[in-house]
Structure formats: structure tokens, C-alpha cells
């Protein structure tokens, strides 16, 4: 009772100055984002193998001035459209050609999409609209308070989940696509939920513009998903013709085409059929119809992926989806448009989940655009379960069960933290010792134990039940700031720092026209850090060496990065080459061409 009274007193004081709530919210967003997306963003080296390919393509774009055709390691790179490269180049110009500049676009987009989820939940996160004249002033005030609370929980969930943090801190195109789709879909809903207002047209035009950016981020999927999701939503609610008529379709399509198509036209003119076959054929159609790059997966692949991606919030997702009750068509049709956010989020989540479950090629990052929909579903359900005007002495069975599972998962995370030094893989043998010396596993275990204790206490005490998710927020926030970031830096010293040190040495000793080859390992980050074209050899090494260095090629010496076991496989003795650098199991050697070919 004392807690409820204190909460109401605080809200009454804040209601006199609504701007204060926005200031608090924006400060909260920046506080969460500072830890989740920005803190130590550039302290860890590029993570092989995908990230350095994107970053080096952006660096090449800056060096050559060619903003149309992306290149990596001397070859065209048609995997993705150019938006990520363009934004990285801008990042390089702002903070330098480094990891910070490469990852800044992903971090900013993660923050921006988090704000859009917060903004949408603030205005459409409660089940009853304050526009209803039949509502009393007390209910309207309660709805207002509840909308702010639900929006804050949603913001915390968006910023503090493994998937959004991981890809928000990585220099690849996945966060750009996920964020652009999030902003575009929410812009559509903000227009849809506010018919016959001046804001509606602006939101619809925002939808068209950001959908075009989604296409420039990752290709046709950027518009396929909005069409599927919005189309299914409007057909289901039987408002297709009406809403399409509102959406300013002709000018909207023109806006979309003006933003999305010029680059595709220019890159096709510059590269012809090679671009069309590689991008549209291989990297879009073939990825869906057959396994590409050895990334298969069963039909249930994304069930465990989404469980981990949204931890610890994912335990609430099944019941949140069930509570949408999408099968009750008459009930949804009878509701005002502003109350359709739950149904919209459900279709958003389900269509992306089913689409990629049907795809032959499967990667964890593919499911990223569904994360905001999951967050919205959980927030809407949690907001309804913990309304200010409800008697907290009563608790629903679904809420009790999911809260208990939540506590169990936090407890398991604590146990796993204590055992983590024994769970480290053999590829980084020194890392286990470093973990134990750092005491980070112990700190992590204590934090998750405290988080589980807070959650259990809030569940046990009715007056604190509205704060039951505080354990998740405090646990995850503390884990990120005190454990995850230091562990990442520690791991970087074992996995990525040796490659950067080898690369620095290459820059110091490399002679003009001297080839650089890498044998036995494929580490694309070497291309970025050496700023040299590299010939990677991981198969048919004998044959490829003969093809690369024929007798008529004027090459005297070769720089080689490899591992001792690969040198042994080549049949080389220490007297055959000059050892220039030895770092973390990698060696940089200089060897005469004739010695290498005649060994």
C-alpha cells in the first residue's frame, strides 16, 4: 500500500509538468544506450569473418571514391546494397578509420529503433483509449500513467536483450535492416492508428522513405516484409481498401522509388549481368531456396534462437502471443484502430519467424527484425498484467508460471557464470585462466543471483509486483557494464589482438610489389588491418601456389602469415625463411619464391 501511495504521489507531481516525463525518458534512453550500444564500442577488434568484409569494403569505398561498386580484397562485393558502406564512410570521416567509425551506424540505428518502440508504446500501449468520452478523469489518468510505465519497460527490453546489443555493436548490415524495418512498420502503424489527422500523412510518407532505406540496407527483403506484414494485417482486419486509399499510394511509391532505385540502376550499368546474377540470384533467391555458405538448419531452428536472443524476456513471449487471441476476429474488428498494436505486432513477429523458418539457409541474424515485435508483445501483456488500478494481491496463473521460469533462468545464468571458465573452448586455451584471474565469472554469478533474488522478492510481495521486471533490467544492465564488456576486451587480447599486431608488422616490413599470402587460416580482418590485398589459401595449396607464382612472374620474396603447423605441412625448415613476427600462434615470415616452390 505504501508503495502504491508513493507511486501515485510521484505521478501526480509529474503530471503537472508533462515535459518532465519526456526529459526523464530521453535521459533514460541515453543512459541505457550508453552502456548497451556505445560504451567501449571500438575497443574490440573486428570480429572475423563477416564484419571485416563490410568494414574493408567501406574503407575501399572511401579510398577509391567509388560509391557505386563495393570492393573487398581487390574483387567486387555484391553481397549487400551500399547503405551500410555509405554510413561507415561517414563514420570514418567523423571519428576516423577504425572500429568506432565502422560500428557507429549500427549503434545509432539500434538507439533510434529503441526510441520508436518506446514512442509507439507510449501512445498505443494501453487497451483503452483516452479519446473515449465515457471514461472518467481518474481512469484517463491511470491510462496515462500506465502508458508511460509500459513504454519504459519496452524501452528497457529493447536496449537490454542479447540480440539487439550484439548486432547493435557490430559493423554489418543486419542492424540497419532490422532498425529500418522497425521504424518503417511503426511509422505505418502510427499513421494507421491516427486516421483523419494531420500527422497521418507524415507517418505514411515516413514509412515509404524508411522502407526504401531498408531495401538499400539489405535488398528486396526490405520491402517484401512490409508488404507481407501490412497486407496480412489489413486483410485480417478487413480494412485493406480503406487504408490503402489513405496511404497516399502514388506519391508514396514515387518517394520509395526515388530513394531505393537509383543505386541499383547505376550499379547494374557499371557491372551488368555479373551484379544481377550475384546479388539477386545468389544472395537473395538462392539463399531462400537452397543452403548457401554451409548454413543449414531444421524447421525448428529459430525456436531456440529466439529464446536466447530475447533472454531473459523471452520466457514471457509464448503467453504474450497467446493473449493476443488473434483468432477472435470479431473482437478485433470491433475495437478502435488505436487498439490494434498487439495484433499488428503478432503478425509482424509471426510472418518473419515463419518466413525464415521456411528458408533453406538459416543464420541467427535473420530473425533480428522480429525482436522489436516480440518486445512490443511482451510489453503490452506485462502492462495489462500489472496495471496500477488492479489489486496486486491477485495474480494470474500464466503470470505466476512465467515469473517462476524467469527466476529459474536467472538462477541458471548465475550457475553458468560460475562454471564459465570450465566451459571455454580449446581454441583459446589461455582464456580460461585469464577469466579465473579476473574474477569476472564470480562477479557475473553474484549479479545474476541478485537479479533472481530481486525478481523472487517482487513476485512474493504484492506491493512490489509491478516492479517484477526490475530484476531483469538491473541484472542485465549490471552484467553488460561490469562483466560483458570486460570479458569482450579480455577475449580480444587472445583472439583478435595478435592479428592486429601481425598486421602492424606487415605495414612496417612490406616491400613494394611483394605478395602477401595467408595459408591455412581465413581471417578477413587481415585485409583491413594490413591495408593490403591478400591471397588466402586454405585448400589445394600446392596447386594454387604454382598458379599464383609462375616462373615468368617477377617475384623474389613473399610475405606469409600462417601457423607453425602449416609451416610444418609445407615441409619448410627454419633455415628456409625469415621469421619477422610471432604473435598468439600466428607467424609472419618472409620466404624466397624459389624456396617455397621447390621445398
N, C-alpha and C positions, 0 to 999 in steps of 0.2 A: 504493500500500500504506500509506504514511504517513497519507494522508487517511482511509482506511478504519479504520485503527487508532485515529486520533484521534476519529472519529465513534463508534466502538463504546465507547471510553473515556468519552466525554461521556454516551452513553446509559446506561451502567452507573451513572454518578453520579446521573443524573436519575431512574432507575428506583427508587432508594431513597426518593425523595420525589415520588410521582405528582402531588401538588398543585402542585408547581413547574411541571410541564408545562402545567397548566391556567392558571396565572398568566401564564406566558410567552405562551400562546396568546391569552388575553384582552387582554393588553397589545399583542400584535402586531395584533390586530383593531382596537383603538382607534387604534393608530399608523397603520395603513393607512387607516382610515376618516377620521381627522382630515384627511388630505390629499385623499383621493378624494371625500368627501362633505361635509365640514364647513368646511374652510378657505376663507375669503372667500366663504362661501355667499351672503351678502346684499350683496356689493359690486357686483354687476352688476344693472342694471335689468331689469324684467320683459320677457321676450322675446316680441314680437308674432308671431303673433296669438293663439295659444291660451292661453298661460299667464296673461296678464292677465284673460282672461274668467273663469277659475277663481278667481283671487285676488279680483277685484272682486265676484264672486258671494258669496264668503266674507265680504268686508267688509260687503256689504249685509246678509247674514245677521246679522252682529254688530250693525249699526246698527239694523235693524228688530226684532231679537229673534225673527224668524220662522225657525225651524229646520226647517220643513217644505217650503216652496216657495222654491226658489232664484230670485234675480232678477239680471239683468245689464242695465245701461243702461235701467232702467225697464220691462223686459219679463221675463216668466218665462223661465227657462233650464232646460229639461228634458233637456239632453244627457246628463247623468250623474246617478247617485244621490248622496246627500248626504255620504258618509263623508269625502271629501276636504275638503268645506267645513267640516264639523264639526271636523276635526283642524286645519285652518288657523285657525279661530276660536280654538281652544285655543292654537295657536302665537302668534296675535296677543296673547292675554291674557298669555302668558309673556314674549315678547320685544318686543312692540309690533306695530303695524300697519305692517309693512314686508316687504321681500323675505325677510329672515331667517325671520320667522314664517311666511311663505307656503310656503317651501321646506323647513322643518324636518321636516314629516311625511314627505315623500319621502325625505329623508336618513336619518331614523331607521328607516324601513321597509327601506331598502337595507342598512343595517347589520345589522338583525335577520335578514333573509333570508340575508345572508352568513354570519352565525353558524350558522344552521340547516344550511346546506350543509356548513360545517366540522364541526358536531356529527355529522351523518349519516355523513360520510366517516370521521370518527374511529372510529366503531364498526362501520361496514359497508363500509369502503373497501379491504379485502383479500379475496382469493379464498378463503382457508381460515380457518375459524372456530376461535378458541382454545378453544371449548367441546368440541372433538373430543378425547376422552381418549387417542387413539392418538398425538397429537402430542408430540414431545419438548419439554422445557423450553426448549431452545435455539431451536427453531422458533417456539414461542409468544412468546418474547422478540423474535425477529426480526419476527413478525407485528405485535406491539405497536408496535415502532419504525416499521415501515412504515406502519401506520395513522395514526400521528401525522404522518409526513412527507407522506403523501398528503393528509391533511386540511389541512395548512399550504399545500400547493400549491393546493388547491381554494379555500381562503380568499383567497389572493393573486389567483387568476384571477377570482374573483367581485368583488373590490374594484377590480381593475385591468383593466377592459375598457371600451371606449368607450360601450357601450350602458348598462351599469349606472351609470356615472359621469354620463352625460348626463341620464338620467331621474331619477337619484338627487339631482340638483341642480336639478330643475325642478318648479315648483308646479303639476303636473297630476295626473290620477288614474292614469296608466299605471303608475307605480312601485308604487302601492298595490295595483292588481290583480295585477301580476307578483309582488310580495312575498307577498301573501296566498295566491295560488295555490301559490307555492313552499313556504311554511310549511305550508299545508294538505296538499299532496301528500306532503311529507316526514313530516309527523305521521302520515299514514296508513301510510307505509312503516315508520316506527319502530314502530307498533303491529303491523303485519303481520309484521315480522321478529322480533318477540319474543312468540311465542304462549305462552299459559298463564303469563303473568307479571302482576304487579300493575300494571306500567307500561302494559300493552297497552290497557286500558280508558281510561286517561287520555289516551293518544295519539289514540285514536279519537274521543273527545269533543273534543279539541283540533281534530281535522280538521273536525268538524261546525261548531264555532264559527267557525273561521277561514274556512271556505268561505262561511259566511253573511256575514262581513265582506267577502269578495271580491265577493259579489253587491251589497253596499252600496257597494262601490268603483266598480263599472262595469256592474252589471246581470246578466242571466241567464247571461252567459258565465262568470261566477264559479262557477257550479255545473255548467254544461254540460261544461266541460273536465274537472273531477274525475270526473264520471260517465263520460265517454268514455274517459279515460286509465285509471282504476281498473277500469272494466268490461272494457276490452280486455285489460288485464294479467291479471285474474283468469280471464277466459275462455281466454286463451292458456295460462296455467299450469294450467288445469283445476281451479281451486280456488274457483270462484265461490260455490257453495253453502256450502262450509265457511267461507270467510272472511266472507261476508255474515252467516252465523249468529254469528260472533264480534263483529261490528261494532256490536252494541247498536243495531240499526237504528231501532226505535221511539223510545227516548229520544233517540237522535241526531237523528232528524228533528224531534222536538219542540224540541230545542235550536236547530237550524237555523232553524225557523220562528219561534221566539220572538225571535231576533236579526234575521233578514232581512226579515220581512214587515210589522211594524208601520208602518214609514215608508211603504212602498208603499200600504198601506191609507189612511193619513192623507193622503198627497199626492193620491191618487185622489179621496177625499172632498172635498178642498179645490178640486181643479181639474177633476175629471170627465173627460170624453172627450178634452179637449184634451191632457191629460197622457198618456193611454193611446196616442193616435194619434202624438204626437210622440216619446215615449220608446221604446215597444215597436215601433211601426210604422216610424217614420223612422230612428231611431238604432240599431236592432238588426236588424230583419228586412230593411229596405231596404238597409242598408249591405252586407249579405251578398249580396243578390240583384241589386243594380244599383249603378252608380257614383254615389257621393254626394260633394258638395262638390268635384267635379273631381279625384278621386284614383283614377285608373285604374292598371292595371299588368298586364303579361303574366304568364303562368303561372309563369315563372322569376324573377319579381320579387324573391323573398326569398333567392335564392341569393347574389347579390352583397351583399344587405343583411346576411345572417348572417355573411358573410366579413368585412365591415367592422365589424360590431357586436362581434365577438369577437376582433378583432385584438389582438395577434399570435398568439393561441392558436388561432384558427380553422383554421390550417394543419394542425393535428393532428386536427380533428374528423372528416373523412372516414374516416381509418384507425381512429380510435377507434370510430366507428359500425360499421365492418366487423368489427372484432374482437369486437363483442358476439355475432356469429354467432347472431342471433335465430332463424334457420331451424333450428337444432339443438334441436328441441323436446324430444327425449328427454333430452338432456344437461341442459337447464334444469330439467326435471321431476325429475331425479334429485338435484339439488342442494338443500341446505337453504335455507329461506326467506331466511336472512340473507345468502345469496349472490346474491340476485335484484336488487340495486340497479342493476346495469348494464342489465338487461332493462327494468326499470321506467323508468329514465332515457331509454332508447331510445324506448319507446312514448310517453313524455311529450313528447320532442322531436319525434318524427315526426308525432304527431296534431296538435299545434299548428301545425307547419310546413305540413302538407297542408291543414288546415282553412283557414288564411288564404290559402294559395295558390289555393284554390278560391273565395275571396271576391271579389266584383266590385270592391269598394272596398279599396284597399290603401294602408297607411301603414307606415313603418318601425317605429313604436312597437308595432304589433300583434304583432310577433314577440318582443317583450320577455319574455313568460313562458316562452319556450323556452330562454333564455340559461342559467339555472341547470342545466337538464338537459344542455346542451352542456358546461358546466363539469364536471359530475359524470362524464360520459362520458370527457372528456379526462383528468381526474384519475385515474380508475380505470385507464385504459390506460397512462398515464405511470407510475403506481405499479407496475404489473406489469412494465413495461419496465426499470425502474431499481430493482429490489429489492436490498436490502442484501446478500442471500445469493447474488446472481448474479455471475458472472465478467464484469466490465465490459470485459475485453479483447475480448469478443464483442459484436457489435452487429447487431440485426436490420435487414434491408433497409428495411422500412417506416419504422423509427425513423430510419435514416440519411437517407432521402429527405426525410421531413418536417422533420427538423432542418436540412437544407440549404435547404429552402424557407423555413423560419423565418429563417435567416440572410439570405437574399435579400430577404425582406420588410423586415427591419430596415434593410438597406442601402438599399432603395428609399425608406423613410421618411426616412433621412438625406438622400438626394439631394433628395427633395421638400421637406424643410425648408429647404435652402439656396436652392431656387428659389421658395419660397413668396411672396416679395414680388412676383414677376412673375406669380403665379397669382391674385392678388387681383382680385375682380370690380370693374367700373366703378361699382357703386352706392356704394362707399366709396373715392373716389379718393385721399384723404389717408392712408388706412390703409397703403398700400404704403410710403410714405415713412416713416411712423411705425415700421413694422416694421423697416426698414433701420436707422434711427437707434437703435432699441432693442437691436440685435444679437441679438434673440431667435431669429431663424432660424438664425444661426450656432451659438448655444448648443444649439438643438434638433438640428441636424445632427451636432454633435460627440457629443451624448448617444446618439443612435441609432447612430452609428458605433462608439462604445464598447460599446453593447449587442450589436451584431453581432459585435464582436471577442471579447467575453466568451463569447458562445454558440459561436463557432467554436473558441475555445480549449478550452472544456469538451467539445466534440464530439471534438476532436483528442486530448485527454489522457484515457485511460480512467479514471484515478483521480479525475477531476473530472466524469465524465459524468453522475453523479447530480444535479449542480447545473446541468445544461444550461439549465434554465428560469430560472436566476438572471439571465441577460441580459435576458430579457423583463421580469422583475419590477423589476430595478434601472432599466432603461431607461424603463419606463412610469411608475414612481414618480417618477423624476427629472424626466421630461418634464412630468408633472402639476404638480409643485411649483415647478419652475423656469421652465417655458415656458407651459403651457396656461393656468394661472390668470392670469399677467401679460398674455398675449395677449387673454384674455377681457376683462380690465379695459381694455385699450387699445382693443379693438373697441367696448366700451361707450361710450367717450368720443365715438366717431364716430356710432354708430347710435342709442343709447338716451338718452344724457345730454341732447342737445338737446330731446328730447320732455319730459324731466323739467323742464328749465329753462323751457320754454314753459308747462308745466302750473303751475309755481310762480307764474309771472307771471299766469296766468288767475285763480288764487286771490286774487291781490293786487288785480286790477283789475275782477273780475267784479261787476256791479251786480245788485241783486235783480230777478228775473224777466227778466233779459237772456238770450236764447237763445245757445247755443254750438253752432256748426256746424263740421264739418271737411269740406273739399272736396278731392277728388282723391286722397286717401290714406285707407287704412283701418288705423288704429293703435289697437286696443282698449286699449292701456296708458294712453292719454289719459284714459279714463273713470276708471281707478283713481287716477291722479296728480292730475287736476283735481278729483276727487270731485264731478263734475257730470254730469248726463245730456247726451249729445252726439248730434246728428243727423249721421250720416256720409252723405256724398253722393259717390258715385263713378260714377254713371250717371244719365241723364235729369235733369241738374242743373237746367236751366231749368224743367222741369215740376214738379219736387219743390219748388223754391223757391216757386213760385206756390201750391202746395198747402199748404206749411208756413206761409206768411206771407200769408194773405188780407187784404184791406183792412180787414175788421172785427176783425182781431186787434190788441189794443192793444200793439204793439211799436214802440219808437222806434229803438233801436240793436241791432246784432247783433255778437257776437264771432265771429271766424272764424279758424281755423287752416288754413293751406294752404301751397302753394309758389308762388314767383314765376311759374312758367309757367302755373299755374292761374289766377292773378290776371289774367294777360295774356289767357287764353282767355275770361275773363268780360268782357273789354273795359273793365276798370277802369283809371283813371289814378291816379297817386299822390295827386292832389288830392282824390280821391273818398273816401279813407279815412284813418284814423289808424293809423300803424304803431306798435304797442306793444312788440313783441319780434321779434328776428330771430336765430335760433339754428340752426346746422347745416343751412341750406337750408329751414327751416320759418319761417313768419312768422305772427305773431299780430296781427290788425288789428281795428279797430272801425269799423263802417260803418253808416250810417243805412239803415233798411229801404227807404225810398223810393228812395234812391240805388242800392241793389243791384238792386231790381226794375225800375227804369227806365233802367238803364245803356244 
